[in-house]
Amino acid sequence: MPVRAGFTSAGRALSLGMDKSTRPAVAVLMGSDSDQEVMSEATKVLGSFGVPSETHVISAHRSPERCRRFAAGAARRGVKVIIAGAGKAAHLAGVVASHTTLPVIGVPLDAGLGGLDALLSTAQMPAGVPVACVAVGRAGAVNAALLAVEMLALGDAGLARRLAAYRRKMAAEVAKRSRALSRTAAPRGGGR
């Protein structure tokens, strides 16, 4: 999904009490367009659940006023959850959280040091301004989207059913792989 400075729809809209044609439920932010490859994983997951989203490049350091305005106005525009991915000092999620009371999920990205610097910057928020922090990189982007879906499902029975179905499908896939592995690892004749 290409990064745009405005609204991008991801799948069909949900019954979240918003204008389904124009109002995103989740905003996916990234500090740089170089983060698009990883952060697109979040928009794919949101789209697979039919959660409308928007994607923005916003830097906490290079565009602080734009970041503040976005965060302060997100709830008025119908956004319910914000996912913010950034590497290095990774202050995007924290800065966004400081300007909104919406839940913010931080995705640390590997821009050096294996992402440890970003992980610590995202996870070690001072008391009073929480940011949920997920794994570094692709797994984190996927989990951030799933966490956003879980939050939204609290107020949407249809979304909760789709989330439960997703979990059942995932469990069935694990069982299927286990059976396949058991068949290939079974002893062949003459076992003791």
C-alpha positions in Angstrom: 0.0 0.0 0.0 1.6 3.3 -1.0 2.3 5.8 1.7 0.1 8.9 1.4 0.0 12.1 3.4 -3.8 11.6 3.7 -6.5 9.0 4.1 -6.0 5.5 2.7 -8.8 2.9 3.1 -7.9 -0.6 4.1 -10.7 -2.9 3.4 -14.4 -2.5 4.1 -15.5 -0.2 6.9 -16.8 -1.4 10.3 -19.8 -0.5 12.4 -17.7 1.7 14.7 -20.2 4.6 14.7 -18.3 6.6 12.0 -18.9 7.7 8.4 -17.6 4.6 6.7 -16.6 6.4 3.5 -14.1 8.8 5.0 -13.3 8.1 8.7 -10.4 5.8 9.6 -10.5 3.8 12.8 -6.7 3.5 13.0 -3.9 5.8 12.0 -0.6 4.2 11.1 2.3 6.6 11.4 6.0 6.2 10.5 8.9 8.5 11.1 10.2 8.1 7.6 9.0 6.7 4.2 11.9 4.2 4.5 9.8 2.5 7.2 7.0 1.8 4.8 8.0 -1.8 4.0 7.7 -2.8 7.6 4.7 -0.6 8.6 2.7 -1.8 5.6 2.4 -5.1 7.5 0.1 -3.3 9.9 -2.1 -1.9 7.2 -2.4 -5.3 5.6 -3.6 -6.9 8.9 -6.0 -4.0 9.5 -7.4 -4.4 5.9 -7.8 -8.2 6.4 -10.2 -7.4 9.3 -12.0 -4.7 7.4 -10.7 -1.9 9.6 -10.4 1.4 7.8 -7.0 3.1 8.3 -4.9 6.0 7.2 -1.1 6.1 6.8 1.1 9.2 7.4 4.8 10.0 7.5 5.3 12.2 10.5 8.6 12.9 12.2 8.6 13.8 15.9 12.0 15.5 15.3 11.8 16.9 11.8 8.1 18.0 11.8 7.2 18.4 15.5 4.4 20.9 14.9 2.8 18.7 12.3 3.1 15.8 14.7 1.4 17.8 17.5 -1.4 18.9 15.2 -2.0 15.4 14.0 -2.1 13.8 17.4 -4.3 16.6 18.9 -6.9 16.3 16.1 -7.0 12.5 15.6 -9.9 11.8 17.9 -12.0 14.6 16.4 -11.5 13.0 13.0 -12.8 9.6 14.3 -9.4 7.8 14.8 -9.7 5.3 17.7 -6.1 3.9 17.9 -2.8 5.2 16.7 0.1 2.9 15.7 3.5 4.7 15.4 6.6 3.0 14.1 10.1 4.6 14.3 13.7 3.6 14.6 16.8 5.0 16.4 15.6 7.3 19.2 12.0 6.3 18.3 10.3 9.2 20.1 7.3 9.3 17.6 5.0 7.1 19.7 5.8 9.0 22.9 5.4 12.4 21.3 2.1 11.4 19.8 0.9 10.0 23.1 1.7 13.3 24.8 -0.8 15.1 22.6 -3.7 12.7 22.7 -5.6 10.4 25.1 -6.1 7.8 22.3 -4.3 4.5 22.8 -0.9 4.6 21.1 1.0 1.5 20.1 4.7 1.9 19.4 6.5 -0.3 16.9 10.3 -0.1 17.4 12.1 -0.4 14.0 15.6 -1.6 13.3 17.6 1.3 12.0 20.8 0.1 13.6 21.7 -1.7 16.8 19.2 -4.4 15.9 16.4 -2.1 17.0 17.4 -2.2 20.7 17.7 1.6 20.8 14.2 2.0 19.4 12.8 -0.7 21.6 14.1 0.9 24.8 13.0 4.4 23.7 9.5 3.1 23.0 9.1 0.8 26.0 10.7 3.1 28.6 8.0 5.8 28.7 7.8 7.8 32.0 4.8 7.1 34.2 1.7 9.1 33.2 2.0 8.9 29.4 1.6 5.3 28.4 2.6 3.8 25.1 2.0 0.1 24.3 5.2 -1.4 22.9 5.4 -4.5 20.6 8.3 -6.4 19.1 10.9 -4.9 16.9 10.2 -4.8 13.1 7.7 -6.9 11.1 6.4 -9.0 13.9 5.8 -5.8 15.9 3.9 -4.2 13.0 1.6 -7.2 12.7 1.1 -7.4 16.5 0.4 -3.7 16.7 -2.4 -4.1 14.1 -3.8 -7.1 16.0 -3.7 -5.2 19.3 -5.6 -2.4 17.6 -8.2 -4.8 16.3 -8.6 -6.3 19.8 -9.1 -2.8 21.2 -11.7 -1.9 18.5 -13.4 -5.3 19.0 -14.4 -4.3 22.5 -17.1 -2.2 21.0 -17.8 -4.1 17.8 -19.4 -7.6 18.0 -18.8 -8.4 14.3 -15.1 -7.5 14.6 -14.9 -9.6 17.8 -16.3 -12.6 15.9 -13.7 -12.1 13.0 -10.9 -11.9 15.6 -12.1 -15.2 17.2 -12.3 -16.8 13.8 -8.7 -15.6 13.1 -7.5 -17.2 16.3 -9.3 -20.5 15.5 -7.7 -20.5 12.1 -4.3 -19.9 13.5 -4.7 -22.7 16.0 -5.9 -25.1 13.3 -2.8 -24.2 11.2 -0.5 -25.1 14.1 -2.3 -28.4 14.6 -2.0 -29.2 10.9 1.7 -28.5 10.9 2.2 -30.6 14.0 0.4 -33.6 12.3 2.5 -33.2 9.2 5.7 -33.1 11.2 4.6 -36.1 13.3 4.1 -38.1 10.0 7.5 -37.3 8.7 9.3 -37.9 12.0 7.6 -41.2 12.8 10.1 -44.2 13.2 10.2 -46.4 10.2 10.0 -50.1 10.9 11.9 -52.1 13.5 11.7 -49.5 16.2 12.7 -50.6 19.7 
